[in-house]
Amino acid sequence: MDLIDTYNKHYREHAQISSPLFNGAIELLVKLKQKQKGYISAVVTGKGRLGLEHNLHHSNTEHFLVLSELQMMR
């Protein structure tokens, strides 16, 4: 196991959520999901994939999102 794999494994197992949600965020996400008609929920972030997935998992919000990554089309 190389250094990067070791770091990633340690991060997944021990890191706390680094971006806590704003007050009322879960309630807003629930309302948006209930009223969603043709809208797509997504997140845009400067975090890497590992950090994003970690925070979505630990904040229990991944099921609210349809997209968490977009690639620019040319």
Backbone hydrogen bonds in HBPLUS format (Angstrom, degrees):
<---DONOR---> <-ACCEPTOR-->    atom                        ^
c    i                          cat <-CA-CA->   ^        H-A-AA   ^      H-
h    n   atom  resd res      DA  || num        DHA   H-A  angle D-A-AA Bond
n    s   type  num  typ     dist DA aas  dist angle  dist       angle   num
A0006-THR N   A0002-ASP O   2.99 MM   4  6.23 159.3  2.03 155.3 161.8     1
A0007-TYR N   A0003-LEU O   2.92 MM   4  6.14 160.4  1.96 150.3 155.3     2
A0008-ASN N   A0004-ILE O   2.91 MM   4  6.12 169.3  1.93 154.7 157.4     3
A0009-LYS N   A0005-ASP O   2.92 MM   4  6.07 159.5  1.96 148.4 154.1     4
A0010-HIS N   A0006-THR O   2.98 MM   4  6.14 163.9  2.01 149.4 153.9     5
A0011-TYR N   A0007-TYR O   2.83 MM   4  6.03 160.7  1.87 154.7 160.6     6
A0012-ARG N   A0008-ASN O   2.97 MM   4  6.16 167.1  1.99 151.1 153.7     7
A0013-GLU N   A0009-LYS O   3.11 MM   4  6.25 153.2  2.18 146.0 153.2     8
A0014-HIS N   A0010-HIS O   2.90 MM   4  5.88 143.8  2.04 152.0 160.5     9
A0015-ALA N   A0011-TYR O   3.00 MM   4  5.08 158.6  2.05 137.6 141.0    10
A0025-ALA N   A0022-PHE O   3.10 MM   3  5.47 157.7  2.16 136.3 134.7    11
A0028-LEU N   A0024-GLY O   3.03 MM   4  6.22 156.4  2.09 150.0 156.5    12
A0029-LEU N   A0025-ALA O   2.92 MM   4  6.17 161.1  1.95 152.8 157.8    13
A0030-VAL N   A0026-ILE O   2.90 MM   4  6.17 155.1  1.97 153.3 160.1    14
A0031-LYS N   A0027-GLU O   3.04 MM   4  6.30 162.1  2.07 147.9 152.2    15
A0032-LEU N   A0028-LEU O   2.90 MM   4  6.13 164.0  1.92 155.3 159.8    16
A0033-LYS N   A0029-LEU O   2.95 MM   4  6.07 156.7  2.00 144.6 151.0    17
A0034-GLN N   A0030-VAL O   3.00 MM   4  6.22 153.8  2.07 148.5 155.6    18
A0035-LYS N   A0031-LYS O   3.05 MM   4  6.23 147.0  2.16 147.0 155.4    19
A0066-VAL N   A0041-SER O   2.89 MM  25  5.48 161.9  1.92 138.7 144.2    20
A0067-LEU N   A0041-SER O   3.13 MM  26  6.49 165.8  2.15 153.6 157.7    21
A0052-LEU N   A0048-GLY O   2.97 MM   4  6.19 162.8  2.00 159.4 164.8    22
A0053-GLU N   A0049-ARG O   2.92 MM   4  6.08 175.3  1.93 158.4 159.6    23
A0054-HIS N   A0050-LEU O   2.97 MM   4  6.08 156.6  2.03 145.7 152.8    24
A0055-ASN N   A0051-GLY O   3.00 MM   4  6.17 165.5  2.02 148.7 152.0    25
A0056-LEU N   A0052-LEU O   2.89 MM   4  6.10 164.7  1.91 159.7 164.2    26
A0057-HIS N   A0053-GLU O   2.97 MM   4  6.02 159.5  2.01 145.5 151.2    27
A0058-HIS N   A0054-HIS O   2.94 MM   4  6.14 171.3  1.95 155.3 157.7    28
A0059-SER N   A0055-ASN O   2.91 MM   4  5.87 135.5  2.11 142.2 152.5    29
A0061-THR N   A0056-LEU O   3.03 MM   5  5.19 164.7  2.06 149.5 153.4    30
A0060-ASN N   A0057-HIS O   3.12 MM   3  5.06 153.7  2.19 100.3 108.3    31
A0064-PHE N   A0061-THR O   3.05 MM   3  5.59 162.1  2.08 118.2 124.0    32
A0065-LEU N   A0062-GLU O   3.28 MM   3  5.65 157.1  2.33 110.2 116.4    33
